[in-house]
């Protein structure tokens, strides 16, 4: 099953987010390659020591697919919470040093 969940290389937004967390020194790593699967869902990033998942996304893309952005987010929250995970979302306007630091920096 893992093989079918693997996908193409990182998106430009995932690369930008990954560079930010490395620059800031936050304990998160990219797992959007299928390294971590939570209830058949593949998060983009996870905390290295806690059950915290991070999704980065383009709003326009999510509005076009998956029944819209709010439905996608609500489904993800429900699924991850049922498995004991916290999930945090960043859209393209939030992937910047100040926002990432303020949300994940503690």
MODA-V714894 format. One record per pair of residues at least 4 apart in sequence whose ideal C-beta (glycine too) atoms are under 6 Angstrom apart, sorted by sequence separation. I is the first residue (numbers start at 0). J is the second residue. If there is no record, write none. Layout:
i,j
I,J
I,J
This chain:
i,j
9,13
30,34
66,70
75,79
76,80
89,93
96,100
99,103
100,104
9,14
20,25
30,35
36,41
46,51
56,61
62,67
79,84
89,94
93,98
62,68
65,71
20,27
45,52
61,68
79,86
33,41
44,53
35,45
42,52
43,53
61,71
76,86
43,54
75,86
17,29
31,43
43,55
29,44
30,45
27,44
27,46
28,47
26,46
26,47
5,32
52,79
5,33
4,33
13,43
1,33
52,84
58,90
50,83
50,84
51,85
52,86
53,87
54,88
55,89
56,90
57,91
4,41
40,78
16,55
55,94
38,78
13,55
37,79
12,55
38,82
37,82
37,84
19,96
23,100
16,94
25,103
12,91
15,94
19,99
12,94
